[in-house]
Amino acid sequence: MSQPQSRYSSVRPSERLPEWLRRPVGDASQLETVQGIVRQQRLHTICEEGRCPNRAECYAAGTATFLLGGPICTRSCAFCQVEKGQAPTPWDPGEAERVATAVADLGLSYVVLTAVARDDLADHGAGLFCAAMAAIRQRRPTVAIEVLTPDFWGGYRDDSEGRQAQRQRLAAVLAAAPVCFNHNLETVERLQGEVRRGATYRHSLGLLAAARQLAPAIPTKSGLMLGLGETLAEVVAALEDLRAVDCQRLTLGQYLRPSLAHLPVARYWQPQEFEQLGRIARQLGFADVRSGPLVRSSYHAALS
């Protein structure tokens, strides 16, 4: 198969990764077990769709991240390898029950539910989270469920009506009582337009602020990728903005370019720089911080 044509210049994904970004795949049998059940239930996980480097470790720890809403996203973020398209698969009313079956079969103790952006649906996918949480609890009431949601905006009406609609969708998800509400800022403010097409910095901060107002007992969480051209000062400014809306948990990890069709890596941040940012984040008041080259949104989520 030929490589996709690059829309961008620079670092090719085939270039050798720094030593600190290379790690063994993990227990092959553990991977095969999870992958087999996921395929049997016709489901998607961001662990697989996103080729997460930590998936074997998370599976072994009893954690997995399910991707709701099908494999096609209505947004076209330039960093993400999930398939994009304006004609996603129709809403699948059986998806929630199949997720619950997979959770039960795998004996998971902590589940993260995420989703592609579904701007084609009236509720922008909020109902997908509610249905999946209800189905999982019907099967396994003691499972802890974290949600990692899109912004529930869509249509991009930047007015009071748009904000109210976003708030109503968010309220429905929070009413289902996840143990943590996660929404990623992804990158610093300057780079939002190129990196996160269809989402905005202010909409995301507004969503996190609204989550604290609507459900103060549910902790909020967000994450950033490093390596897209941001400066240290810009990262710290983003962390300050997250703390200003009382975001309590944070993940920081290295962006890895999925293909030539995606944004190039501007640079690889050193492990000691991640350690430095972790210290800064804790000084700013984040209650839980995961900062390292291979950290992803759901990494060690059950330990927070």
N, C-alpha and C positions, 0 to 999 in steps of 0.2 A: 504494500500500500504506500502511496506517495505521501510525503509530509504535507500538511496544510500550508498554504501560502501565507507568509507572515504579513500582518498588517503593520508591524512595528519593526524597528531596527533593533539591533544589538544582541545581547547574550543568548546564545542558542541553548535550548534545554539539554542538548547532548554534551555540553561542556561538563567536565568532571566537577562534582560537587565538593565543597570543602569537607574535610574529614569529619567535622562535627555534625554534618548533616547526613552522614551515612550510618545506617543501622541495619541489623539483620531483620528479615521479614517477620520472624517469630515462629511460633508453633504452627506448622502447616496443618496438622490435624484439627487444631482449634479453628483455624480459618475455614477449613473445608466444612466443618460442622455447621458453623454459622452461615456460611454462604449457601450450603445445601438447603437449610430451612428457609432462608430468605427467598431463594429461587422457587422452592416448593410453594410458598405462599404468594408468589408473584408480587414481591415487594421490592422496594429500593432502600438502600441505606446510603447516607452521605459518606459513610466510612469507605464504601466501595466506589460510589459515583465520584467522590472527591479524591480517591486513592490516598486516603489518610495514612501517613507513615506509622501511626500508633494503633492501627485497628487490631492487630493481634494482641497487644497488651491490654486494650480495653475489653476485647471479647473475653480474655482470660479472667479479667476482673469482674465479669458479669455486667458489663455496660455496653450498650450499642445505641447508635443514633439512626432512627428511621426517618426516611425522606418521604413526606406525605405529598399528595397531589399529583403523583406521576413523575416521570423522568424529564419533562420538558418545562422550562421556566419561561415566563412571559417577559422577563427582563433580559438585558444583554450585557451584564457586568463583564468587564474586560479581563478579570482575573480568574473567573470561575469556569470549570470544565463541564458543568452540568449543561445538557443540551438546551438550546434556546429556540423559541418559536412562538409565533402569535396564534397558533392553532394547537394548543396543548390537548392532551387526551381528555375526554369527557370526565366529569366527576364520577368517581367510582364508589358507590354506596357500600360496597363490601370491603373496602380497604381497611377500615377501622377494626373490623372483626378479625381480619387476617393478621394485622399488626398484633392484636391481643393474643392470637394463637401462637404467633412466633415468639412473643415475650414469654408465654407460658412454656412452650416447648424448650426454649433456651434456658429457662430458669433464671431470667435476669432479675437483678435486684434494683437496678437503676437504669432508667430509660430516658434518652433525650429524643424529643420529637422536633424535627425541623420540617421545612417544606419549601418547595419551589414557590416563587411568587406567582400567584394566580389572580392577576388583574382582570381576567375574563369572568371571574365569579362575582356575584353580587356582594358577598361578604369578604371578598379578596382572600379567601382561604381560612378565615377564622374558624369556621365550622369544622374544618378538617381536624384541627387540634382538639376541639371540644369532643367530637365523636370518638377520636382515638383514645383520649383520656378516659372517657366513660367506658369504652369497651375493655381497656386494659384493667381497670379497677373491678369490672365485673368478674374477670378471670382471676386476677391477682391483686387483691385490695391493698397489700402491703408494699407494692412496688412504688418507689419514688420516681416521679416524672418531672423532668425539666423540659421547658419549651424554648426553642430557639426560633424565633419568628421573623418573617419579613416585616416590612413597615406598615402593612395593611392600608397603604395610601392608595396608590393606583389612580389613574385619571388625572392625577397631579393638580387638583384644584387647591391652590394655595390660598384658601380663604377660611372663614369660620365654619362654613358648611363642610368643607373637606376635613378640617380638624375634628369636628364633632363626629363625623362618620368614622374616622380613624379611632377615636376614643371609644365609640360604641363597640367596634369590632374587638378592640383590646379588652374592654370590660367583659365581654363574653368569654374570652380565653382565661382571664384571671379569675372569673367566677368558678371555673372548673378546678381551681386551687392547685396549680403546679407547685412544686417545691422551690422552683427558681424560674424567673422570667429572664430570658437572654435575648438580646438583639444586638447584632454587631455593628459598630461604627465603621469597621473595616480599614479605614485609612484616615489620614489627617485632612483637615478642611480643604486645603489647597488642591488636593488630588482627587477630591470626590467626583467631579464631573467626568473625568476620564476613566476612573476605576469603577464607579458604581452607577452606571447609566440607568436612570429611572428612579434612583433614590437620592435623597439629599441629606446633608449633615444635620441641618436644623430639624427636619422631619424625624430623623432618628433620635436626636436628643429629646425632642418633644415626646416621642413615644416612651422613652425611658422615664422621663419626668412624670408623664401621665400614669405609668405603671406604679410609681411610688405613691402617687396621690390616691389612686383607686384601690390599691391593695398594699398598704404599708407593711403588712406582715410577710409579704413575699419578697425575698431579696432579688435585686436586679443585677444583671451581669452584661458585660459587653467585651468585645475583642477588637484588636487591630493587627493587621499584617504589616511587617516591616520589610523594607527592601524595594519599595516602589519609587523611591526618590525623595522620601521625606527627610527632614532634618531632626536632630535630637530635640531642638527647641519646639518644633512643630508637634512632635509626639508628646512632649510634656504639656503643651497647650491643650491637646486633645484629652489627655488624662485629667487636666484641670476642669475642662468642660464636662467630662463625665462625672467628676465629683460634684460639680455645681448642680447636677440634677440628681444627686445622691445615689449614683450607681455604686454598688458595694463590692462587686466581684469583677475581676479583670483577667483576660488572657492576652498575651503578646507572643506572636510567633513569626517565623521567617516565611515570607512569600516564596513559593517555588513555582516556576513557570510551567504550566501543564503542556504547552505546545507552542509552535511558532505563531499560531493564531491568537495567542494571548499576550498580555503585557510582558515585556522583558523584565528581568531582575535588574534593578539599578545597582544594587550591591548586596553582599551577604553580611549581615550584622554579626559581629563576633559574640561568642557566648558570654564574655565578660560585660559586653554592652547590654545584653539582656539582663544580666544580674544587676547592673547599675539601674536600669529602668525599673526592675522589680523593687529595688530599695526606694527609688523615688515614688513609685506608686503607693507603697506602704506608708511612706511619710505623708503623702497626700490624704491618706485615710481610707484606702481600699481595705476591706476586711479580709479578702482572700485574693491572692495574686499568683498566677501561673505565668511565668515569663521565661522563655527559652526558645531556641531555634526550631524545635519540633513540636512546640505547643500548638494545639488547635482548640477550637471553641469548646469541645466536649472533653478535653484531656483532663483526667482525674476529676471529672465533674462530681462523682459520688463522694469525693473526699472533702468537698467544700463545706 
